[in-house]
Amino acid sequence: MYRLLIVDDEYHIREGLRLMVAESGLSVEVSDMAENGAAALRLYTERRPDMILLDINLPDMSGLDIAKTIREKDQQTPLLFLTGYESMTYIRQAVSLQAVDYLLKPVTSEDFEAALRRAEDRIAQWRRSEEEAIHRHRSLEPLYREHLLLDLLQQRRPAAEVVQEMDGLGFFDETSRPPYTVLCCELEEASQQVASAPSESQSSTNKSTHVFAELAWEAAAAAGTKAHGAAVSRDRRVVLLAAASCRAAEQTARQIRQAVQERLSQGMSIGISRPVQQMEQLPEAYEEAVQAVEHRGWVGYSQIIPFESIQAAEPNSSHLLEKELLMITEIRAGNDAAVHAILQEWSGQLAGLPVNQVKMIVTQLVLFVMRIVQSDASEGQTSIQQQDPLLELSRLRHGPEMIDYV
């Protein structure tokens, strides 16, 4: 039953309206009645009726003023106005207050019942909208959680702001305590696996998008950790592990790789960051995981690669190699501004190296970019490549020329 508050200063009108409601057969009952504005506002605050009928002319204040006060807090409760005067000024104000109806005294039972039905319809419409909004929120929450995780790891927004939103979603509960470890998981490209039909490859990619989060959660739970995952690109997933020791992180990575192989029939390389104790250190951990997985071209595909294992294996130009790998990550993500910024700094550092070393580093970068282009082309995108980049690079003899070409 919908609860109706009747506000009118005349006793016989209040009682007459109460009788009309009882005889209407509608799902409405008179829960309270008030004879002035002060009582009406008190009853509204204490009882929160479903709908309100307001006489405009009251001894202490106007029914329109009562409605304005209510509308400051509440935009949903249906309001009906009752008056002895047909005033265009009153009608315009009632419309501005989103009134359901404007009734003239003496009101007939037919007009009153029609107004109550409109109020019922307004409530039903609002509740449907609320339910739809809740449903949309629930359906979008997993995607929202992914965006928040990437905002934190990739420093797309201030960390404090992102963490506050995560707390609001219950992202980090009592089981999501430090240490934190980041896994960067890369699905292997077709060239690194047994060849399959294009339709089968695309189907596998689509399937992986839907089930990877479940696989990561199951693997983390089996290792006694808590996992939060997000898709960085078509082939890359990132997983944040909470309460994860080094051994638990490696166990989780092994189980993810095995599950992907069994359930998606795809190989996967996984880079593991060093554990960190503070959430502010997570962007650095993310970069470590990315760097580790980008080394799969040196250490082999479908491998689990802890960040510690690549530090000793880096060449003398380790700082430049880090820039290379970071640049590859930004190219994959399509962050043009970041790519240009890295290129500018990277170019200045390359300019001070011997020509042979410049050529080696530049060739490695070009090979990586070629693989990215080929990966995009496999999705049906048209390659803009007109000539073989490696052939063009082989014709250059001076370091500045190579840098400018890149």
Disulfide bonds with the S-S distance in Angstrom:
none
